[in-house]
Each structure stands twice: as C-alpha cells, then as structure tokens.
Amino acid sequence: MTKNEKFIRQTQAAEQRHLDEVITKIGRAQTKARQSIDQAKNDTQSLNRQFNEEVHLSYGSDTTNLETALSIRQQQQMLQERENSWQQSARQLNTLKRLAKTPYFARLDFHEHGEPRRETIYIGLGSFSDEHDHFLIYDWRAPISSIYYDGKLGQVSYQTPDGEQTVNVLLKRQFLIKGGAIESMFDTTETIGDQMLLEVLGEKSSTQMKSIVTTIQQEQNKIIRNVAADLLFVQGAAGSGKTSAILQRVAFLLYRYRGKLTASQVIMFSPNQLFNDYIENVLPELGEQNMVQMTYAQFIGRRLPKMTITDPAANFEVAQTTTAKAISRVKTDLRFFKAVGIYARHLEKQDMRFKDLKFRGKPYFSKEKMAEIYYSFNENYHLANRMDATQERLIQLLNNKVEPEIRKNWVAKAVENLSDEQLQSLYAKADQEFASSDAEFKYLARKIVTKELQTVNRGIRRFRFINSRAQYLHFLQQVPYLIDLASFGVTKEDWNQEVAQVQADFRDKRLRLDDVSPYLYLFDLITGKQVDRNIKFVFIDEIQDYTPFQAAYLQASFPKARFTMLGDLNQAIFTHATSSSLLSQVQKLFDPEKTEVVQLTRSYRSTKPITEYTRALLRNGQKIDTFDRAGDLPNIAIRADEAALHELLLRTLQENDQRQLTTAIIAKTKQESQDLAQFLKTAGYHATLIRSENQRLAAGTIIVPAYLAKGLEFDAVVMWNASATRYHDEDERQLVYTIASRAMHRLTILAQDELSPLLSAVPATLYTVE
Ligand SMILES: Nc1ncnc2c1ncn2[C@@H]1O[C@H](COP(=O)(O)OP(=O)(O)OP(=O)(O)O)[C@@H](O)[C@H]1O
C-alpha cells in the first residue's frame, strides 16, 4: 500500500466514525421526537376531555357565560399550541427519518475572516443539531451551503440575508453514503466534481424524476437561489437541468421564506399532466409539499366550462394554411395584447355590449337600461370601478323591486299552490304562527319573491348581463384600426373572414385556442375580477410553447408574483414561428432592471454522441455543450417497406431489454402510435401506449406521440418513421430535435423509403447506418 492510499484509508475511516456518531445522534433525536409527539397527543386528548367537562358544567347560569366563552377561547388556544408543537415534532421526525438514511453528502472546511479556527460543516437534505444546539448537519439551502455549489477552493463569497460574506474555503469533500456506510468519497478542488456527476448520470431512467441536490451545478445554483429578479428567464438546452433546477428552486424558496410563503402560493405551469406525474415526487423527497401544478389549458378551460376549446394546430393532425398561420401570429402577438387593453379603456366611453337580465322569461333589466347605468358615472370611474358601481346600482334596483313584485298576480297564485311540504320549508320554524292571514300571505309572498329573484341577483353578481361574445366580436372588428395587419401579412378581407368564423364558432359554442386568452383577458379587464394577488411565485416550464400573448396574460393574472420562465427555444414545437422573438417580447413586460436571463448550455441528459447528434439537427440553434459521457453513436436504419421496419423495431426493443434500457418509441401522431401498439400486441411484445396526458407513465417500454413526450426522458428512444413523408417542413425541425433529445443512453432512428431532409444534413461521422 502506498503512503497516499494509506492516508486515504485513514481519512475514510475517520469520516466513517464521524458518520456513525451522527447517525447515533439522529437515532436518539428520533426517539425524542416520537416521545414528544405522543406527549402532545396525550395532552391534547386530556385537554379536550377537561374542556368538555368544564364547558358542560358552566352552561347552567347566565353569569358564567362570558367566563365560558373566555375559557373556550383559552382552551382553544392551548389546543392549537399543542397541535403546533405536535406538528412541529412530526415535521422534525420526518426530516430525521430522511436524514437517518443519508445524513449528508458533502463536507466543507473553511476559514472565516477574523475567526481563530478553521470550521468544518456537513451538508445534507435538512438541518440537524444536537442537544447543545451544535449544528451537525446544515440544510443544503442554508446560505453557507451555497459555497459548496458555487465556488472552488480559496476565497468564495456567498449571499446571506444580511449581505455578502467571504470565506476562505480549504476543503470540499463529497460522499456517496448508502445504508449508513460511506461507499465512496472524493475531495475536489472544482465546483462539483465531474466524477460524482458521472456516477449519478450513469444511472438508469425511471418513471419519476429525481432530485439533483447533491450535484447541483454552479450555473443551476444561480437559478435556484435567485431572489432578486421579477423575471428570471432561463434558456437551456435540452437536458440541461431546467426542470430539475426549478424544482430545487421551489424547495429553496419555501425554505428561504419559511413562515411567509406556503406551497399553495407557488404555481407551476407545466406542459401536460403526464409531466406533472413525472415530477411529483421530487419536492416530497426534499421534505417539501408540492406547489400548485396546472397546464395552461386547465387554467383557461376552468373558466369556460360550457365551451369547447379547439386547437387546429395541435397534435399535428392537420396542416394549417399560410393565412391561418399569419392570423394566428396576429392573435398571439404582444401588440394584440396591448390592443385589447386600449379597446377596453375605450369602453369607458362607449360601445359596451350588454344582455337583458331576464326574470320569468321576460327582460327584467333591459340592456338599454344597463348601458344607461354604466355610462351614468363620471369619467373618474375606470373599468373595474365602473362595473362595481353598475353592479351595486343594479342590486339596489333589484331590492327596490321586491315590494312591487309581491303584489303581482303570479305571486298570489304561487302562494295558493304551495304544498304542505313547501310551506313548511318556507316557515322559519315548524307550524309558524301569524297575527293574521294577511300577515302570513305577505310573509310567504316575500319569501317566494326573494327566492325567485335570487337568479337575477346571481346574474348580476356573476356578470351575466355582459354580452362577452358580442363584445369580443366587436373588438375583433376594431382590430384593423388598432393594429397594422399588413405587417403580419394579413389583408382586411382575410381578417373579416376570420371574424365571421369566430362568430360561427360562438354559435356552436366553440372557441379556438388563439382566441381564448384574449377573450378572457378582455372580460377580466371589464370586470376587474379574476386576478389572483395571493400567488407569490409563478413558474412556467417549456415557455417556448407559450405565445407572447399567453405569457402576458399570465403576468396580468398574477400581478403580485415573481416569474421564473424556463424553456428551450430550440424545442418550440407548438408555436414555432414566434418563439425566436418570444424572449424579447416577454422581456418587454417586466422592468429591465429586475430581469435576469440565464443560459444553461451544458446538456446532462444524454451521452456525448447523442448530444452531438441532436445538436447537429439544429440550424442557428442556441448553444449546446456536451457532457463527457461515453455511449454508442445513434443508429439510423432505412427500409423500403413497413414490415422490414417492424422487424427492426422488434429487434431493437429486444436488444434494449437485454441491456436493461427502458425504451420509448416516439411517433409523430396519436394515430401512428396506436398502429404501432396494435402491431406490437400482435407480435406478442408488451408495451404501454400513452394515449392521453391523463394517463400514468408505466414502467417498461412505452409508445408515445411526440407532443406528449415533452420534458420526459428515457434510457433509449426509438424515433419511429423519421421519413421524408412524415417530417418535411422546416418548422418541424424543433419537433425532430425534441424527440431525439429525449434519449439518455441510446437513440435509434427508423425511416421508411427515404430519411427526412431535416435529418439528412447531419455529418455522417455522428451516426451509424444499418
Ligand atoms: N446537476 C445535475 N446533477 C445530476 N443530474 C442532473 C443535473 N442537472 C440535470 N441533471 C439530469 O439531467 C437530466 C435532464 O434534466 P431536466 O429534465 O431537468 O432538463 P431540462 O432542461 O428540463 O430538459 P428538456 O428541456 O429537454 O425537457 C435529468 O435526468 C436530470 O436528473
């Protein structure tokens, strides 16, 4: 044994002793936490008992009532405190349980300026201190832990809530600990050693995403710990860890603002439900609750339950015409967003569209009356105030109408026809007594009228008197005066036809996706409702699939929130044309001083050959650096007929299975995926077809249409039928890129007849052909 090896052995043995000690202390703390939970439980029970007895006793006399009330309040407070300490102990126990498995993953030695001694700290998933309040483990999110991710050895600064601090870092050590034993450890002079990263990345994929807390990279750490920006825009290559980084960021924010921020004030917009499933374990693993998760379609769909939202461009089932694409560009542009705002303000003066509020089949408040009220307020009343004032006035008028309504014939008839059962339900108590039958009649009539008028009341409160469809159509008609349509390549005629089409859609209770956000936004501006001031942080993943309009609408909907937007402009598969200008458009919505753009260029997901291949698919793409991990070159096979392709597919799947690689077969459309599933079933090969985003990801081979594969990753990917007939338009390049970049270890591309021109420009050295 060399001297060096001996030294390493001794160091590891010393670290193991330290680890054993910490584990023993964690064990003791667990026992203690369990005891205090039991204690709190017992206390609560006995308090409850005592409290019930006392309250029971005191109910006898009036004089003790106040006392009783006070005592109830006190008791409740005590119960609450017990409950809090119980919850706290339960939370602590949870952390301890997690720490008991892997107490920490890193050690840092540093010297703080002006301090006599060198300090050593250990970093883990949560913090832990012994009875003497001596910190044995620091939470990875604690300010000091930042230097583990951020710097090399020597002078390193980090942010604390009180400002910047600098320390001299002397040692950085990483551990892989399993079952209480140190499996391996490395000292590193770099940020996070590649050796550690290689071990982690070499692992197989699973149906659930994992946390990256032990190997967060420096540039990812910047995203995770940013607290200054109102808009944090992350452009990151496929597999650069954008999604991983934001989940860590949520955990960080919940820690940093503990007590002020709850998981319910953080909302994340993700590409689809499947993806939500995929990431759902990450935060709980880190000991935090999941934030609110939604897709944009859910966000807008819940507001329009009675309408069918259609998206002609979705899922690549139909091709769009050039005019349709141009019109779509108009409706998704920021200029269109501004136009809605300008139009809405114009409504303060004229052109509001109202609907009659009906009662018993007849107009109760006519639309003319409503317009008269709406425009009766002076010019200081802006949209939301004006609407509030109108509502208030309408409610007042409604209340004034109760008395006259009571005298109407229909009421007398209704009272006469009341069944016994109905009568009892209207009385305040069973067999209520009245001074005279006239009094009884008045009582019942008032009840009936108030009840019936409830519908009108509800109509007023829910803005049923606004003719939102007519309003939106009127706005569309005004668009040529608000926007230079020619600059989008749209003629006046095209536009008029478009307006007629929207009108026809409305008749069928349909609305196209491009119209939904402007439609809702206009309504929100008119009513001043719907914005959610409670949400503090909004995350938008895969921002490249949002239109500038949608991004702007989200910003308007969460006015108090700070935004983190992540995306890869190389992967814009739904919005292609606008994505390149997306960043510049979105930036206009935020204060430039408070905007930060971060680029993640290194791709961690795939092996070097796969990253190099996928990178070559792009033209004028964003920068991508590979991570040095070995693997096979992607393999391309072209066959003349489908049967031969099927055969190849089966063989590839069997090979992957043998190598224990989980495969995803990615096809362009749902139809193709279904056909493949049918074929594999007949061939006796088991695979799960992912038909919709509401399904769960299954273990084993899956077949998935491209648009559902967003954000996911698999050991092996088979790109099905990458032929010239299937992928030809230049704007499908990003789609092809997205498909190929889902592969971690192996990529196989199968094509019939002729390979898609989008793939054929890749240098031949980057793949093999068979
Ligand atoms: N610092 C890291 N340490 C370990 N693994 C990492 C790190 N960063 C990223 N990874 C891994 O790289 C893979 C890709 O990460 P992620 O899905 O977050 O990337 P992404 O940028 O969102 O990709 P895409 O845009 O293609 O969906 C994941 O398996 C993730 O665990």
The ligand as an ORCA input file, in Angstrom:
! r2SCAN-3c Opt
* xyz 0 1
  N     -26.754     18.965    -11.619
  C     -27.219     17.795    -12.006
  N     -26.832     16.671    -11.381
  C     -27.310     15.481    -11.778
  N     -28.164     15.295    -12.755
  C     -28.575     16.367    -13.417
  C     -28.136     17.680    -13.087
  N     -28.728     18.535    -13.912
  C     -29.522     17.814    -14.721
  N     -29.423     16.505    -14.442
  C     -30.131     15.399    -15.084
  O     -30.241     15.673    -16.466
  C     -31.500     15.245    -16.962
  C     -32.208     16.372    -17.662
  O     -32.664     17.316    -16.726
  P     -34.019     18.118    -16.921
  O     -35.121     17.215    -17.335
  O     -34.201     18.956    -15.722
  O     -33.603     19.017    -18.163
  P     -34.447     20.066    -18.982
  O     -33.517     21.184    -19.238
  O     -35.717     20.392    -18.303
  O     -34.666     19.257    -20.313
  P     -35.733     19.404    -21.508
  O     -35.825     20.836    -21.879
  O     -35.136     18.597    -22.597
  O     -37.004     18.822    -21.021
  C     -32.253     14.679    -15.769
  O     -32.078     13.293    -15.750
  C     -31.566     15.306    -14.577
  O     -31.670     14.479    -13.439
*
